[in-house]
């Protein structure tokens, strides 16, 4: 998945944390909701401005970041 158009980083927004297409919802926020047991449907209900594809983009972003970090320590 190419999440480059979905995940944005703006220095003045949320202290430069990766956000979903310029919104104030961070990748970290979405990952925390999922880790807490919220389903995609629950997240979409709470945040109607989000799309299912954007939640999955957060997962891909996190997986790529982890892969890059592991590549540095291997």
Secondary structure as GFF3:
##gff-version 3
##sequence-region A 1 74
A	DSSP	beta_strand	7	8	.	.	.	ID=ss1
A	DSSP	three_ten_helix	14	16	.	.	.	ID=ss2
A	DSSP	beta_strand	19	20	.	.	.	ID=ss3
A	DSSP	alpha_helix	27	35	.	.	.	ID=ss4
A	DSSP	alpha_helix	40	46	.	.	.	ID=ss5
A	DSSP	alpha_helix	52	73	.	.	.	ID=ss6
###
